[in-house]
């Protein structure tokens, strides 16, 4: 396994050291600080401004065509207007979801020294495993989180040697969740394809299909932060994925940027949050929206989220707007790129932005 990083580099060890103020690397730039709010207060605000939509998938496979169509239209509307939504009646049992959460929490409850046995090594390109954000832009910004990252599907491409051995059922429950989530992804891709007037299987085929689409899980662990008004758990970004599915431990933190304002996601029981990623925005020629979002932290409760990114293969597929969705009045809004090139393009832009901030 990788040579562990020094224990002091973990945000959890910083948070538990009793510091009253956070190191300057974690303090956000002034233009961001003005928009950071108390997440608990913000989540309590009822009916104040727009809210992230909730989409009920109960009728997605209904035998009644009218019910199916109504459900697909709701999904399409949320994907076009928001690009993020709470999915309810998604078909994955509450029991399995609770077991997935319990397994991840048990791993993060281990002493840091135990977790270090699974440390990744970003410098050598080994991103799977236990890690923390390293400054990768010119401004040297850090995020208030530790994480565990691993590929969970297809099963033949997993590296189980890097998966947590504690708790004992980690592999079993995570594997079952991956299988069920992969099935849900197919249903969502189908509905989104039909919403664009395409054949049902088109979007899934364009992102790799059954064989090539990868599902990467990142368990995000956000320790309590002594100065939550100065830090972010995850900085503002859009997901590069096709779709992202997120579970969380019912502690608020996710915010989406809509109509010029940061909107705090409510904690909707038994839901899975779903993001449209850049890949689907590109294929749909901007009809479906990959929304800017970020994660707030707080000083009272640890927040944990389980994000699964559904990603196309890095080199095999050229991502570009589908020809059926390109017209004279709606020309292609995105140049052709592989998924790997899209990731590099975003990193380059981020580095440039960081350099501007430090000038």
C-alpha positions in Angstrom: 0.0 0.0 0.0 1.0 3.6 -0.4 3.3 5.3 2.1 0.9 7.1 4.4 0.9 10.9 4.6 1.8 12.5 7.9 -1.2 12.2 10.2 -1.2 16.0 10.8 -2.2 16.5 7.1 -5.7 15.2 7.8 -8.5 17.7 8.4 -9.9 15.4 11.1 -6.7 15.6 13.1 -6.7 19.4 12.8 -10.4 19.6 13.9 -9.8 17.3 16.9 -6.6 19.2 18.0 -8.7 21.9 19.8 -7.7 24.8 17.5 -9.9 27.9 17.8 -9.0 29.3 14.4 -8.3 27.5 11.1 -5.0 27.7 9.2 -5.0 30.4 6.5 -4.9 27.8 3.7 -8.5 26.9 4.6 -9.8 30.5 4.6 -11.8 31.3 1.5 -11.2 34.5 -0.6 -13.1 37.6 0.4 -15.5 37.4 -2.5 -16.6 33.9 -1.4 -16.8 34.8 2.3 -19.7 37.2 1.9 -21.9 34.4 0.7 -21.1 31.8 3.4 -24.0 31.4 5.8 -25.0 29.4 8.9 -26.2 26.2 7.2 -28.6 25.2 10.0 -30.3 28.6 10.0 -30.5 28.6 6.2 -31.9 25.1 6.0 -34.7 26.0 8.4 -36.0 28.8 6.2 -39.2 27.5 4.7 -40.7 28.9 1.4 -38.0 31.6 1.1 -37.1 31.7 -2.6 -36.5 28.8 -5.0 -36.0 25.3 -3.6 -34.2 22.3 -5.1 -37.0 20.2 -6.6 -38.1 16.8 -5.4 -38.9 14.2 -8.1 -41.0 11.2 -7.3 -39.8 8.2 -9.4 -42.6 5.9 -8.3 -44.4 6.1 -11.7 -41.2 5.9 -13.9 -42.0 2.2 -14.7 -45.8 2.5 -14.3 -48.0 0.4 -16.7 -50.0 3.5 -17.2 -48.4 5.5 -20.1 -49.9 8.8 -18.8 -48.3 8.3 -15.4 -45.0 7.3 -16.9 -45.0 10.4 -19.1 -45.9 12.7 -16.2 -43.0 11.3 -14.2 -40.5 11.7 -17.1 -41.7 15.3 -17.6 -41.0 16.1 -13.9 -37.5 14.6 -14.2 -36.9 16.5 -17.5 -38.1 19.8 -16.0 -35.8 19.4 -13.0 -32.8 18.5 -15.2 -33.4 21.5 -17.5 -34.1 24.1 -14.9 -31.9 23.0 -12.0 -29.6 20.1 -12.8 -30.0 18.8 -9.2 -32.9 17.2 -7.5 -34.0 15.0 -4.6 -35.1 11.6 -5.9 -37.8 9.8 -3.8 -39.3 6.4 -4.4 -36.1 5.6 -6.3 -36.4 1.8 -5.7 -33.4 1.3 -3.4 -34.5 0.1 0.0 -34.1 2.3 3.1 -32.5 -0.7 4.8 -29.7 -1.0 2.2 -29.0 2.8 2.3 -28.8 2.8 6.1 -26.3 -0.1 5.9 -24.2 1.7 3.3 -24.1 4.8 5.6 -23.3 2.7 8.7 -20.4 1.0 6.9 -18.9 4.3 5.8 -19.4 5.9 9.2 -17.7 2.9 10.9 -14.7 3.3 8.6 -14.4 7.0 9.4 -14.8 6.3 13.1 -11.6 4.3 13.1 -8.5 5.9 14.5 -6.7 8.0 11.9 -3.7 5.6 12.1 -6.0 2.8 10.9 -7.4 4.8 8.1 -3.8 5.7 7.0 -3.3 2.1 6.0 -5.6 2.9 3.0 -3.9 6.2 2.2 -3.8 7.2 -1.5 -0.8 8.8 -3.2 -1.9 11.6 -5.4 1.6 12.6 -6.4 2.1 9.2 -8.2 -1.4 9.3 -9.7 -2.9 6.8 -7.3 -6.2 8.5 -6.3 -8.0 5.5 -4.9 -8.1 5.3 -1.1 -8.1 7.5 2.0 -7.1 11.1 1.3 -7.4 14.9 1.8 -7.5 17.7 -0.7 -4.1 18.8 -1.7 -3.7 22.4 -3.1 -3.9 22.0 -6.8 -4.4 25.6 -7.9 -2.2 28.7 -7.8 -4.1 30.1 -4.8 -3.2 27.1 -2.7 -6.7 26.7 -1.3 -7.6 23.7 0.8 -11.1 22.3 1.6 -12.3 21.2 5.0 -12.7 17.5 4.3 -11.1 14.1 4.2 -12.4 11.4 1.9 -12.3 7.8 0.8 -12.4 7.2 -3.0 -12.8 4.0 -4.9 -14.3 2.5 -8.1 -17.3 0.4 -7.2 -18.7 -0.7 -10.6 -18.3 -2.6 -13.0 -17.3 -5.3 -10.5 -14.6 -6.7 -12.8 -12.7 -3.3 -12.7 -12.7 -2.9 -8.9 -9.5 -3.2 -6.7 -10.9 -4.8 -3.6 -7.5 -4.8 -2.0 -8.0 -1.1 -1.3 -11.5 -1.4 0.1 -11.9 -1.1 3.9 -11.7 -4.4 5.8 -13.6 -2.7 8.7 -16.5 -3.0 9.0 -16.6 -6.6 7.9 -19.7 -6.1 5.7 -18.3 -3.0 3.9 -17.7 -4.8 0.6 -21.0 -6.7 0.7 -23.2 -3.7 1.3 -21.3 -1.3 -1.0 -21.3 -3.9 -3.8 -25.1 -4.4 -3.5 -25.7 -0.6 -3.4 -23.5 -0.2 -6.6 -25.6 -2.9 -8.4 -28.9 -1.3 -7.5 -27.6 2.2 -8.2 -26.4 1.1 -11.6 -29.9 -0.1 -12.4 -31.4 3.2 -11.2 -28.9 5.1 -13.5 -30.2 3.1 -16.5 -33.8 4.1 -15.7 -32.8 7.8 -15.3 -30.7 7.8 -18.6 -33.7 6.3 -20.4 -36.1 9.0 -19.1 -33.6 11.8 -19.9 -33.1 10.3 -23.4 -36.8 10.3 -24.1 -37.1 13.8 -22.8 -34.7 14.9 -25.6 -36.7 13.1 -28.2 -34.0 10.4 -28.5 -34.2 6.6 -28.4 -34.5 5.3 -24.9 -31.0 3.8 -24.7 -29.2 6.6 -26.4 -27.6 8.6 -23.6 -26.5 5.5 -21.7 -24.8 4.2 -24.9 -23.1 7.6 -25.4 -21.5 7.5 -22.0 -20.2 3.9 -22.2 -23.2 1.6 -21.9 -23.3 -1.4 -19.6 -19.7 -2.4 -20.3 -17.8 0.9 -20.0 -19.6 3.3 -17.7 -17.6 3.6 -14.5 -19.1 4.3 -11.0 -16.7 6.0 -8.6 -17.7 6.4 -5.0 -16.3 9.2 -2.9 -17.2 9.2 0.8 -16.7 12.8 2.0 -16.1 13.4 5.7 -16.5 16.9 6.9 -15.3 17.3 10.5 -16.7 20.0 12.8 -15.1 23.3 11.9 -14.3 26.0 14.5 -14.8 28.8 12.0 -17.4 27.5 9.5 -18.0 31.1 8.2 -14.5 31.1 6.8 -14.2 27.7 5.2 -15.8 25.4 2.6 -16.1 21.6 2.7 -16.0 21.5 -1.1 -15.4 24.6 -3.2 -17.8 25.7 -6.0 -17.7 23.3 -9.0 -19.7 21.4 -11.5 -19.4 17.7 -11.7 -17.5 16.3 -14.7 -19.6 13.1 -14.5 -22.7 12.1 -16.5 -24.8 11.7 -13.4 -23.9 11.9 -9.7 -25.9 10.2 -7.0 -25.5 11.4 -3.3 -26.5 10.1 0.1 -25.8 12.0 3.2 -26.2 11.7 7.0 -29.0 14.2 7.2 -26.7 17.1 8.1 -27.2 20.0 5.7 -24.3 21.4 3.7 -25.0 21.1 0.0 -25.7 24.4 -1.8 -26.6 25.0 -5.5 -26.1 28.2 -7.3 -29.5 29.2 -9.0 -30.6 32.6 -10.3 -27.5 34.3 -8.8 -28.1 32.9 -5.3 -26.8 30.0 -3.2 -29.7 27.7 -2.3 -29.2 25.3 0.6 -30.5 21.8 0.0 -33.1 20.6 2.5 -32.6 17.3 4.1 -35.3 15.1 2.5 -35.8 11.8 4.3 -35.2 8.6 2.2 -34.1 10.6 -0.8 -31.0 10.3 -3.1 -29.7 13.7 -4.4 -28.9 13.5 -8.1 -26.8 15.9 -10.1 -26.7 16.2 -13.9 -22.9 16.4 -14.7 -21.0 18.2 -17.5 -21.0 15.0 -19.7 -24.8 15.1 -20.0 -24.9 18.9 -20.4 -22.5 18.5 -23.3 -24.3 15.6 -25.0 -27.7 17.5 -24.6 -26.1 20.7 -26.1 -26.9 22.5 -22.9 -30.6 21.5 -22.6 -29.8 19.7 -19.4 -27.9 21.7 -16.8 -24.8 20.9 -14.8 -25.3 23.2 -11.9 -22.6 25.0 -9.9 -22.6 23.6 -6.3 -20.5 23.6 -3.1 -20.4 22.2 0.4 -20.7 24.2 3.6 -19.4 23.1 7.0 -20.5 23.7 10.6 -19.1 23.6 14.1 -21.8 21.4 15.7 -22.1 18.2 13.6 -19.8 16.0 11.4 -21.3 15.8 7.9 -20.7 12.7 5.8 -21.9 12.3 2.2 -21.6 9.4 -0.3 -21.2 10.6 -3.8 -21.2 8.2 -6.7 -20.0 9.6 -10.0 -21.1 7.8 -13.2 -18.3 8.5 -15.6 -17.6 7.6 -19.3 -14.3 6.0 -20.2 -11.5 8.5 -20.3 -10.3 8.1 -23.8 -12.7 5.8 -25.8 -15.5 8.2 -26.4 -15.6 11.7 -27.9 -18.0 13.9 -26.0 -19.8 16.4 -28.1 -23.4 17.6 -28.6 -25.5 14.9 -30.2 -26.2 15.7 -33.9 -29.9 15.5 -33.5 -29.8 18.3 -31.0 -27.7 20.7 -33.1 -29.5 23.0 -35.6 -28.8 26.3 -37.4 -30.6 28.1 -34.6 -29.0 26.0 -31.9 -25.4 25.4 -33.0 -23.1 23.1 -31.0 -22.1 24.9 -27.7 -19.2 22.6 -26.8 -16.1 21.5 -28.8 -15.4 17.8 -29.2 -13.3 16.4 -26.3 -12.5 13.1 -24.7 -13.6 12.8 -21.0 -9.9 13.0 -20.1 -9.5 16.2 -22.1 -12.6 17.7 -20.5 -11.1 17.1 -17.0 -7.8 18.7 -18.1 -9.6 21.7 -19.6 -11.4 22.2 -16.2 -8.2 21.9 -14.2 -6.4 24.4 -16.5 -9.3 26.9 -16.1 -9.2 26.4 -12.4 -5.4 27.0 -12.2 -5.8 30.2 -14.3 -8.5 31.4 -12.0 -6.4 30.7 -8.9 -3.4 32.6 -10.5 -5.7 35.6 -11.1 -6.8 35.6 -7.4 -3.2 35.6 -6.2 -2.2 38.6 -8.4 
